[in-house]
Amino acid sequence: MIDRLIDRRHFIALFTFVSLWMGTPVAAIPPAVAASVAPLAIQADTIQPVRAPDGMVVSASVDASRAGADVLAAGGNAVEAAIATGFALAVTHPFAGNIGGGGFMVIRFPDGTATALDFREKAPLAAYPEMWLDDSGEYSRTKHHRGALAVGVPGTVAGFWKAHQLYGSQDWESLVRPAIGLALDGFVLTDRLARSLRGFVTGRGAAYEATMNSFSNEGRPYSSGDRLIQTDLGRTLERIALEGHDGFYAGETARLLVAEMEREGGIITLEDLARYEARERTPVHGTYRGYDVISMPPPSSGGIAIVEMLNILEGYDLAAMGHNSAEYVHHLVEAMRRAFRDRAQYVADVDFADVPLHGLTSKDYAARVRSEIDGAAAGVSAPSDIVLVYEPRETTHYSVVDGSGMAVSVTYTLEGGYGSGITVPGAGFLLNNEMGDFNAGPGLTDARGLIGTEPNLARPEQRMLSSMSPSILARDGELVAVVGSPGGRRIINTVLQVLLNIMEFDMSIGEAVAAKRLHHQWLPDQVGIESDGVSGATAERLRQLGHRVSVGGSQGFAQSIMIDPETGDRLGMPDPRHDDAAAVGN
């Protein structure tokens, strides 16, 4: 059964679910009590975490989680396990796992100090702000998001290499070897991955011969239970294992990548690859009712937005409002509305823009923003203020904790599912379409959804804005949880709600991850709530407050770890929304 099910709150929640299933009106529960709980539409046996006394890895693939857990079992630390997991995901989760993309890593050490590694992709040297305009001067969404011009300089291998150089002691080659084995020997396709690959190779992947060679069975889609062997990718990984950073950014792999850029009309050169470096940065740090929240700084917008929203919400008694009650959702949405407005207006790569990080994350600023919120009416989001561009949801996240208490939170991506769809011939890896995260062009902000504000325009070597939000939660000097999610801009609000579920509602990690989620991002002015996330009466009350509400679908895959405060065990929680996700501990 669910941990602490006999707790009054959980008893009422279970009663609510059973009543709905049997057709009993929820009104049979006293309104004040019913408002304080969220429907539990996920079966109890699906929200049990995996328990282990020493190390834990949670990712979107059981093979990748096992690769990381094996490193921990062999004496490696959490950073080294994260590297092995990331390389393995490049083989077993080609939808978003990658060596042709980029991302972020947040590390908390056993002594409580923390750091962050930025291996976000960069714009090539030939990039310029107007590059998405066609010959007539009109914005071209196709150029911006499809094809070789949409490919940014990859950062994943450089990020993993820098993490190892700084914080690893195990042999580098040993961390890449599990991925090499999975590529050369193959692995068995799950139902989920087989369906995903079928859609890819019968869709946009069909335009590229190397993609079809890598991800189809002689032109036919693979089926569940088939073994996927990726020989070219295995050879690329062998070069990385033997040559480290230069096994990707120089030599044969670099030449193959640039040759494909030249064939497809891209602009990445050997110089772009040679110049790429991952950066170590200071994490964003916030506090909430005695907890410490550690997250990613720019060019990720996630850490700033999460801390800003927590600061705003700290001024309310959210627990008294009740989880996913109309009052709770209303105040959550109003905090989201304002944080996403600030995200679009101020946040970009700090190497190119003056981002007011400390101001946006200050308690004083949150108090001023909170004073704008009307508890009885929805705010207004106007296109004349800020309009957000589309950001694909196809990232992946994984979490690692080792026996010493070192914690690593990693989110990385190809941008869209399978990135650009372009596989480098002879190298076997997919390239990102991350340039689509730059703004459309100078002054192009309009009601259609374009944005042309200055900070996030494409410039040589600038890193594009991101919503990825790998985060770590601590309290009184002790590690509490490691959290993150894929999902485009929904990442930020997914992570926010998992954190609130732990901090405000005392949920177990299973409950915190499984609980229903919602999203608002300033524009479009729409509240999206997961299926069964609120009752019909709650949705109607939100509409009466002035919110536009839609209910349906799902949001995010929060592969998370929590520390049992009594035993110190690592509790690994794969998100039940992702049936391939797995936690492996030791």
C-alpha positions as CSV (number, residue, x, y, z in Angstrom):
1,M,0.0,0.0,0.0
2,I,1.0,3.7,-0.3
3,D,3.4,4.8,2.5
4,R,1.4,6.2,5.4
5,L,-1.9,5.4,3.8
6,I,-3.5,5.4,7.2
7,D,-2.8,9.2,7.5
8,R,-6.1,11.0,7.4
9,R,-5.3,12.9,4.2
10,H,-4.4,9.7,2.3
11,F,-7.5,7.9,3.6
12,I,-9.7,10.7,2.3
13,A,-7.9,10.7,-1.1
14,L,-8.3,7.0,-1.5
15,F,-12.0,7.3,-0.5
16,T,-12.4,10.0,-3.1
17,F,-10.9,7.8,-5.8
18,V,-13.0,4.8,-4.9
19,S,-16.1,6.9,-4.7
20,L,-15.5,8.3,-8.2
21,W,-14.9,4.8,-9.5
22,M,-18.2,3.6,-8.0
23,G,-20.1,6.6,-9.1
24,T,-20.6,8.1,-5.7
25,P,-20.7,11.9,-5.8
26,V,-17.6,13.5,-4.3
27,A,-19.9,15.9,-2.5
28,A,-20.6,13.1,-0.1
29,I,-17.2,14.0,1.4
30,P,-17.3,17.2,3.6
31,P,-16.4,20.1,1.2
32,A,-13.6,21.4,3.4
33,V,-11.9,18.1,3.5
34,A,-12.5,17.2,-0.2
35,A,-10.9,20.4,-1.2
36,S,-7.7,19.6,0.6
37,V,-6.8,16.5,-1.4
38,A,-6.0,15.6,-4.9
39,P,-7.5,12.6,-6.8
40,L,-5.2,9.6,-6.8
41,A,-6.0,8.2,-10.2
42,I,-2.7,6.1,-10.4
43,Q,-2.9,2.7,-8.9
44,A,-1.2,2.4,-5.5
45,D,1.2,-0.4,-6.6
46,T,2.6,1.9,-9.4
47,I,3.9,4.5,-7.0
48,Q,6.2,2.4,-4.9
49,P,9.9,3.5,-5.1
50,V,12.8,1.1,-5.3
51,R,14.8,1.1,-2.0
52,A,18.5,0.6,-1.7
53,P,21.0,1.3,1.1
54,D,23.9,2.8,-0.9
55,G,23.5,4.0,-4.5
56,M,20.6,4.7,-6.8
57,V,20.2,5.6,-10.5
58,V,16.8,6.5,-12.0
59,S,16.5,7.1,-15.8
60,A,14.2,6.5,-18.8
61,S,15.9,3.2,-19.6
62,V,16.6,0.1,-17.4
63,D,19.8,-0.6,-19.3
64,A,21.1,2.9,-18.8
65,S,20.1,2.9,-15.1
66,R,21.9,-0.5,-14.7
67,A,25.0,0.9,-16.4
68,G,25.2,3.7,-13.8
69,A,24.4,1.5,-10.9
70,D,27.2,-0.9,-12.0
71,V,29.6,2.0,-11.8
72,L,28.5,2.8,-8.3
73,A,28.8,-0.9,-7.3
74,A,32.4,-0.9,-8.6
75,G,33.3,2.0,-6.4
76,G,32.6,4.9,-8.7
77,N,30.9,8.1,-7.5
78,A,27.7,9.7,-8.5
79,V,29.3,11.9,-11.2
80,E,30.9,8.9,-12.8
81,A,27.7,6.9,-12.7
82,A,25.9,9.9,-14.3
83,I,28.5,9.8,-17.1
84,A,28.0,6.1,-17.7
85,T,24.2,6.5,-17.6
86,G,24.3,9.4,-20.0
87,F,26.3,7.5,-22.6
88,A,24.1,4.5,-22.3
89,L,21.0,6.6,-22.8
90,A,22.6,7.8,-26.1
91,V,22.2,4.2,-27.2
92,T,19.0,3.0,-25.5
93,H,16.9,6.2,-25.6
94,P,17.7,7.8,-29.0
95,F,14.5,9.9,-28.7
96,A,16.4,12.2,-26.3
97,G,19.5,10.5,-25.0
98,N,22.4,11.7,-27.0
99,I,26.0,12.6,-27.8
100,G,24.8,15.0,-30.5
101,G,22.9,17.3,-28.2
102,G,23.6,19.0,-24.9
103,G,22.3,19.8,-21.4
104,F,23.1,20.5,-17.8
105,M,24.3,18.7,-14.7
106,V,23.8,19.9,-11.1
107,I,26.1,18.3,-8.4
108,R,25.7,18.4,-4.6
109,F,28.7,17.1,-2.7
110,P,28.4,15.3,0.7
111,D,29.7,18.4,2.5
112,G,26.7,20.4,1.2
113,T,28.6,22.4,-1.4
114,A,27.3,22.4,-4.9
115,T,28.3,23.2,-8.5
116,A,26.8,23.1,-12.0
117,L,28.1,22.1,-15.4
118,D,26.7,23.8,-18.5
119,F,27.1,21.7,-21.7
120,R,24.3,23.4,-23.6
121,E,24.8,23.6,-27.3
122,K,26.2,26.8,-28.9
123,A,25.4,28.7,-32.1
124,P,28.1,28.1,-34.8
125,L,30.5,31.0,-35.6
126,A,28.5,31.7,-38.8
127,A,25.2,32.3,-36.9
128,Y,23.5,35.7,-36.9
129,P,20.2,37.0,-35.5
130,E,18.4,37.2,-38.9
131,M,19.3,33.7,-40.1
132,W,15.7,32.4,-39.8
133,L,14.4,34.9,-42.4
134,D,13.8,33.7,-45.9
135,D,14.8,35.6,-49.1
136,S,11.7,37.8,-48.8
137,G,12.5,38.8,-45.2
138,E,9.7,36.7,-43.7
139,Y,10.3,34.4,-40.8
140,S,10.7,30.7,-41.8
141,R,9.7,28.2,-39.1
142,T,11.2,25.4,-41.3
143,K,14.7,27.0,-41.4
144,H,14.4,27.7,-37.6
145,H,13.4,24.2,-36.5
146,R,14.1,21.7,-39.4
147,G,17.2,20.7,-41.3
148,A,20.9,21.3,-40.8
149,L,20.7,25.1,-40.0
150,A,18.8,24.1,-36.9
151,V,21.8,22.1,-35.5
152,G,23.8,23.7,-32.7
153,V,27.3,22.7,-31.8
154,P,26.9,19.6,-29.6
155,G,28.0,19.8,-25.9
156,T,27.2,16.5,-24.3
157,V,30.6,14.8,-24.7
158,A,32.4,17.9,-23.6
159,G,30.2,18.2,-20.5
160,F,30.8,14.6,-19.5
161,W,34.5,14.9,-20.1
162,K,34.7,18.1,-18.0
163,A,32.7,16.4,-15.2
164,H,35.1,13.5,-15.2
165,Q,38.2,15.7,-15.3
166,L,37.0,17.7,-12.3
167,Y,35.3,15.1,-10.2
168,G,36.0,11.7,-11.5
169,S,38.8,9.2,-10.6
170,Q,37.6,6.0,-12.3
171,D,39.1,5.2,-15.7
172,W,37.2,7.2,-18.4
173,E,37.1,4.3,-20.8
174,S,35.4,2.1,-18.2
175,L,32.5,4.7,-18.1
176,V,31.9,4.6,-21.8
177,R,32.3,0.8,-22.2
178,P,28.7,-0.1,-21.1
179,A,27.3,2.1,-23.9
180,I,29.7,0.6,-26.4
181,G,28.5,-2.9,-25.5
182,L,24.8,-1.8,-25.8
183,A,25.5,-0.4,-29.3
184,L,27.6,-3.2,-30.7
185,D,25.8,-6.1,-29.1
186,G,22.4,-4.5,-29.3
187,F,19.6,-4.4,-26.8
188,V,16.0,-5.6,-27.0
189,L,13.4,-3.0,-28.0
190,T,10.5,-2.4,-25.6
191,D,7.0,-1.8,-26.9
192,R,7.3,2.0,-26.2
193,L,10.6,2.4,-28.0
194,A,9.5,0.2,-31.0
195,R,6.4,2.4,-31.4
196,S,8.4,5.5,-31.2
197,L,11.0,4.3,-33.8
198,R,8.2,3.2,-36.1
199,G,6.8,6.7,-36.1
200,F,10.2,8.2,-36.6
201,V,11.4,6.1,-39.6
202,T,8.0,6.3,-41.3
203,G,8.0,10.1,-40.8
204,R,10.7,12.7,-41.0
205,G,13.5,10.2,-40.4
206,A,12.8,8.7,-43.8
207,A,14.4,11.7,-45.4
208,Y,17.9,10.7,-44.3
209,E,19.6,7.5,-45.5
210,A,21.9,7.3,-42.5
211,T,19.0,7.6,-40.2
212,M,17.2,4.8,-41.9
213,N,20.3,2.6,-41.8
214,S,20.6,3.2,-38.0
215,F,17.0,3.0,-36.9
216,S,15.2,0.7,-39.3
217,N,15.5,-2.9,-40.2
218,E,16.6,-2.6,-43.8
219,G,13.9,0.0,-44.4
220,R,11.2,-1.6,-42.4
221,P,10.3,-0.5,-38.8
222,Y,11.5,-2.6,-36.0
223,S,9.1,-4.4,-33.8
224,S,8.9,-4.9,-30.0
225,G,11.3,-7.7,-29.0
226,D,13.7,-7.1,-31.9
227,R,17.3,-6.4,-31.1
228,L,18.7,-2.9,-32.2
229,I,22.3,-3.0,-33.1
230,Q,24.1,0.3,-33.8
231,T,27.5,-0.5,-35.2
232,D,28.5,3.0,-36.4
233,L,27.5,4.5,-33.0
234,G,29.5,1.8,-31.2
235,R,32.6,2.8,-33.2
236,T,32.1,6.5,-32.4
237,L,31.8,5.6,-28.7
238,E,35.0,3.6,-29.0
239,R,36.8,6.7,-30.3
240,I,35.4,8.7,-27.4
241,A,36.4,6.0,-24.9
242,L,40.0,5.9,-26.2
243,E,40.5,9.6,-27.0
244,G,38.2,11.4,-24.6
245,H,37.1,14.9,-25.6
246,D,39.1,14.7,-28.8
247,G,37.4,11.5,-29.8
248,F,34.3,13.6,-30.6
249,Y,35.5,17.2,-31.3
250,A,38.5,16.3,-33.5
251,G,39.6,13.5,-35.7
252,E,37.3,11.1,-37.5
253,T,34.1,11.9,-35.7
254,A,34.5,15.6,-36.2
255,R,35.3,15.1,-39.9
256,L,32.2,13.0,-40.4
257,L,30.0,15.5,-38.6
258,V,31.3,18.5,-40.7
259,A,31.0,16.5,-43.9
260,E,27.3,15.9,-43.2
261,M,26.8,19.6,-42.4
262,E,28.3,20.5,-45.8
263,R,26.1,18.0,-47.6
264,E,22.9,19.2,-45.9
265,G,23.6,23.0,-45.9
266,G,24.6,23.4,-42.3
267,I,27.1,25.8,-40.9
268,I,29.0,23.9,-38.2
269,T,32.8,23.7,-39.0
270,L,35.8,22.0,-37.6
271,E,36.7,25.3,-35.9
272,D,33.3,25.3,-34.2
273,L,33.9,21.9,-32.8
274,A,37.5,22.7,-31.7
275,R,36.3,25.8,-29.9
276,Y,33.5,24.2,-27.9
277,E,34.0,24.1,-24.1
278,A,31.7,23.1,-21.3
279,R,31.4,25.6,-18.5
280,E,31.3,25.2,-14.7
281,R,28.9,27.6,-13.2
282,T,27.5,28.6,-9.7
283,P,24.1,27.0,-9.2
284,V,21.0,29.0,-8.4
285,H,20.2,28.7,-4.7
286,G,16.9,29.4,-3.0
287,T,15.2,28.7,0.3
288,Y,11.7,27.6,1.1
289,R,10.4,27.0,4.6
290,G,13.8,25.8,5.8
291,Y,14.6,23.8,2.7
292,D,17.5,24.6,0.3
293,V,16.7,24.4,-3.4
294,I,19.7,24.0,-5.7
295,S,19.1,24.3,-9.5
296,M,20.6,25.3,-12.8
297,P,21.6,28.9,-13.6
298,P,21.4,30.5,-17.1
299,P,21.4,29.7,-19.9
300,S,18.8,27.5,-18.2
301,S,15.8,29.6,-17.1
302,G,14.6,26.7,-14.8
303,G,16.5,27.5,-11.6
304,I,15.6,31.2,-11.7
305,A,11.9,30.5,-12.4
306,I,11.6,27.8,-9.8
307,V,13.1,30.0,-7.1
308,E,11.1,33.0,-8.1
309,M,7.8,31.0,-7.9
310,L,8.7,29.4,-4.6
311,N,9.5,32.8,-3.1
312,I,6.1,34.1,-4.3
313,L,4.3,31.1,-3.0
314,E,6.1,31.1,0.4
315,G,3.8,34.0,1.4
316,Y,0.7,31.8,1.3
317,D,-0.5,28.9,3.4
318,L,-0.7,26.4,0.6
319,A,-1.2,23.4,2.8
320,A,-4.3,25.0,4.2
321,M,-5.6,25.6,0.7
322,G,-5.3,21.9,-0.1
323,H,-3.4,20.2,-2.9
324,N,-4.9,20.9,-6.3
325,S,-7.9,22.7,-4.8
326,A,-9.2,25.7,-6.8
327,E,-7.6,28.1,-4.4
328,Y,-4.2,26.3,-4.6
329,V,-4.3,26.0,-8.4
330,H,-5.2,29.7,-8.7
331,H,-2.3,30.9,-6.7
332,L,0.1,28.5,-8.4
333,V,-1.0,29.7,-11.8
334,E,-0.6,33.3,-10.9
335,A,3.0,32.6,-9.7
336,M,3.7,30.7,-12.9
337,R,2.2,33.5,-15.0
338,R,4.6,36.1,-13.6
339,A,7.8,33.9,-13.5
340,F,7.3,33.0,-17.2
341,R,6.8,36.6,-18.1
342,D,10.2,37.4,-16.4
343,R,11.8,34.4,-18.0
344,A,11.0,35.7,-21.5
345,Q,11.9,39.3,-20.8
346,Y,15.2,38.8,-18.9
347,V,16.8,35.4,-19.1
348,A,19.5,34.3,-21.7
349,D,23.1,33.2,-21.8
350,V,24.9,35.2,-19.1
351,D,28.0,35.3,-21.3
352,F,26.0,37.5,-23.7
353,A,23.3,39.2,-21.7
354,D,23.1,41.0,-18.3
355,V,20.6,38.7,-16.5
356,P,19.3,40.1,-13.2
357,L,19.6,36.7,-11.5
358,H,19.9,38.0,-7.9
359,G,17.0,40.4,-8.4
360,L,14.7,37.9,-9.9
361,T,15.4,35.3,-7.1
362,S,15.2,37.7,-4.2
363,K,12.5,37.6,-1.5
364,D,11.9,41.3,-1.8
365,Y,11.2,41.0,-5.5
366,A,8.8,38.1,-4.8
367,A,6.9,40.2,-2.2
368,R,6.4,42.9,-4.8
369,V,5.2,40.4,-7.4
370,R,2.9,38.8,-4.8
371,S,1.2,42.1,-4.1
372,E,0.0,42.1,-7.8
373,I,-1.8,38.8,-7.3
374,D,-5.6,39.0,-6.8
375,G,-6.8,36.0,-4.8
376,A,-10.2,36.2,-6.3
377,A,-9.5,36.8,-10.0
378,A,-7.1,35.6,-12.7
379,G,-4.4,37.9,-13.9
380,V,-4.1,39.0,-17.5
381,S,-1.5,37.9,-20.0
382,A,-1.2,40.2,-23.0
383,P,0.7,39.6,-26.2
384,S,1.9,43.2,-26.0
385,D,3.9,42.3,-23.0
386,I,5.9,39.1,-23.8
387,V,5.2,36.2,-26.2
388,L,6.9,32.9,-25.8
389,V,8.2,30.8,-28.7
390,Y,7.5,27.1,-29.0
391,E,9.9,24.8,-27.1
392,P,9.7,21.1,-27.8
393,R,9.1,18.7,-24.9
394,E,11.4,15.9,-25.9
395,T,14.2,15.9,-23.3
396,T,15.2,13.3,-20.8
397,H,16.2,13.5,-17.2
398,Y,18.0,11.2,-14.8
399,S,19.0,11.3,-11.1
400,V,21.9,9.6,-9.3
401,V,22.9,9.4,-5.6
402,D,26.0,7.4,-4.4
403,G,26.8,5.8,-1.1
404,S,28.6,8.9,0.3
405,G,25.6,11.2,-0.4
406,M,26.9,12.8,-3.5
407,A,23.9,13.7,-5.7
408,V,23.8,14.4,-9.4
409,S,20.8,15.7,-11.4
410,V,21.1,15.7,-15.2
411,T,18.8,16.9,-17.9
412,Y,20.0,16.7,-21.5
413,T,18.3,16.7,-24.9
414,L,18.4,16.7,-28.7
415,E,15.6,19.4,-28.6
416,G,12.8,17.7,-30.6
417,G,12.2,14.0,-30.4
418,Y,15.2,12.5,-32.3
419,G,16.5,16.1,-32.7
420,S,16.9,17.2,-36.3
421,G,16.3,13.7,-37.5
422,I,19.8,13.8,-39.1
423,T,22.1,10.9,-38.3
424,V,25.8,11.5,-39.1
425,P,26.7,9.0,-41.8
426,G,29.4,6.6,-40.6
427,A,29.2,7.9,-37.0
428,G,25.7,6.7,-36.1
429,F,24.5,9.5,-33.8
430,L,21.6,11.9,-34.2
431,L,22.1,15.7,-34.3
432,N,20.1,18.2,-32.3
433,N,17.8,20.9,-33.7
434,E,18.6,23.2,-30.7
435,M,19.0,26.4,-32.7
436,G,15.2,26.5,-32.6
437,D,15.4,27.7,-29.0
438,F,16.9,31.0,-30.1
439,N,14.4,33.8,-30.8
440,A,13.0,34.1,-34.3
441,G,14.7,37.4,-35.2
442,P,15.1,41.0,-34.1
443,G,11.8,42.7,-33.4
444,L,9.6,39.8,-34.5
445,T,7.5,39.6,-31.3
446,D,3.9,39.3,-32.3
447,A,0.5,37.7,-31.3
448,R,1.2,34.6,-33.5
449,G,3.7,33.3,-30.9
450,L,7.0,34.7,-32.2
451,I,9.4,36.6,-30.0
452,G,12.2,38.9,-31.1
453,T,13.5,40.3,-27.8
454,E,17.2,41.0,-27.8
455,P,18.8,38.7,-25.1
456,N,18.1,35.3,-26.8
457,L,18.9,36.1,-30.4
458,A,21.3,33.8,-32.3
459,R,24.9,35.0,-32.1
460,P,28.2,33.3,-32.7
461,E,29.0,30.9,-29.8
462,Q,25.9,32.0,-27.7
463,R,24.1,29.3,-25.9
464,M,20.3,29.2,-26.5
465,L,17.9,29.7,-23.6
466,S,16.5,26.5,-22.0
467,S,13.9,25.4,-19.6
468,M,15.8,22.3,-18.3
469,S,15.7,22.3,-14.5
470,P,17.9,19.6,-12.9
471,S,17.4,20.3,-9.2
472,I,18.5,19.1,-5.8
473,L,16.7,19.6,-2.5
474,A,18.4,19.6,0.9
475,R,17.5,20.6,4.5
476,D,19.6,21.2,7.6
477,G,22.7,20.2,5.6
478,E,21.3,16.9,4.6
479,L,20.3,15.7,1.1
480,V,16.5,15.3,0.7
481,A,15.8,14.6,-3.0
482,V,17.1,14.8,-6.6
483,V,14.5,15.9,-9.1
484,G,14.1,16.8,-12.7
485,S,12.0,16.2,-15.8
486,P,11.7,16.5,-19.6
487,G,8.9,18.5,-21.1
488,G,10.0,21.8,-22.7
489,R,8.7,24.7,-20.7
490,R,6.6,22.3,-18.7
491,I,9.8,21.1,-17.1
492,I,9.9,24.1,-14.8
493,N,6.4,23.6,-13.5
494,T,6.8,19.9,-13.2
495,V,9.9,20.2,-11.0
496,L,8.2,23.0,-9.0
497,Q,5.2,20.8,-8.2
498,V,7.3,17.8,-7.2
499,L,9.2,20.0,-4.8
500,L,6.1,21.5,-3.4
501,N,4.5,18.1,-2.9
502,I,7.5,17.1,-0.8
503,M,7.9,20.4,1.1
504,E,4.3,21.5,1.6
505,F,2.3,18.3,1.6
506,D,4.7,15.9,3.2
507,M,4.3,13.4,0.3
508,S,6.5,10.3,-0.1
509,I,8.6,10.4,-3.2
510,G,6.1,8.0,-4.9
511,E,3.2,10.2,-4.2
512,A,5.1,13.4,-5.1
513,V,6.0,12.1,-8.5
514,A,2.7,10.4,-9.2
515,A,0.5,13.4,-8.2
516,K,-1.3,15.2,-10.9
517,R,0.3,18.3,-12.4
518,L,-0.7,21.5,-14.1
519,H,1.0,24.1,-16.3
520,H,0.7,27.8,-17.2
521,Q,3.4,29.7,-19.0
522,W,2.2,33.4,-19.3
523,L,1.2,32.9,-23.0
524,P,-0.9,31.3,-24.3
525,D,-3.1,32.3,-21.3
526,Q,-4.2,28.7,-20.7
527,V,-4.1,26.4,-17.6
528,G,-3.4,22.9,-18.7
529,I,-4.2,20.2,-16.0
530,E,-3.5,16.5,-16.4
531,S,-6.4,14.1,-16.8
532,D,-8.2,13.6,-13.5
533,G,-6.0,16.3,-12.0
534,V,-9.0,18.2,-10.5
535,S,-12.7,17.5,-10.1
536,G,-15.2,19.0,-12.4
537,A,-16.3,21.4,-9.7
538,T,-12.7,22.6,-9.2
539,A,-12.3,23.2,-12.9
540,E,-15.5,25.2,-13.0
541,R,-14.5,27.3,-10.0
542,L,-11.2,28.1,-11.8
543,R,-13.2,29.3,-14.8
544,Q,-15.3,31.5,-12.6
545,L,-12.1,33.1,-11.4
546,G,-11.3,34.0,-15.0
547,H,-8.9,31.1,-16.0
548,R,-9.1,29.3,-19.3
549,V,-8.8,25.7,-18.3
550,S,-8.2,22.5,-20.3
551,V,-8.0,19.1,-18.7
552,G,-6.3,16.1,-20.3
553,G,-3.0,14.4,-21.3
554,S,0.0,14.1,-19.0
555,Q,2.9,16.3,-18.1
556,G,6.6,15.3,-17.6
557,F,8.6,12.3,-16.5
558,A,10.1,13.2,-13.2
559,Q,12.7,10.5,-12.6
560,S,13.6,11.2,-9.0
561,I,15.3,10.0,-5.8
562,M,14.5,10.8,-2.2
563,I,16.5,9.9,1.0
564,D,14.6,8.1,3.7
565,P,15.3,10.3,6.7
566,E,15.0,7.4,9.2
567,T,17.2,4.8,7.5
568,G,19.2,6.8,5.0
569,D,18.1,4.4,2.2
570,R,17.9,5.8,-1.3
571,L,14.3,5.7,-2.7
572,G,14.4,5.7,-6.5
573,M,11.1,6.7,-8.2
574,P,10.6,6.2,-11.9
575,D,7.8,8.3,-13.1
576,P,4.8,6.0,-13.7
577,R,3.9,8.1,-16.7
578,H,6.9,6.5,-18.5
579,D,6.6,2.7,-18.7
580,D,10.3,2.2,-19.8
581,A,11.7,4.2,-16.9
582,A,13.6,2.3,-14.2
583,A,15.4,2.7,-10.9
584,V,18.4,0.5,-10.1
585,G,20.0,0.6,-6.7
586,N,22.7,-1.2,-4.8
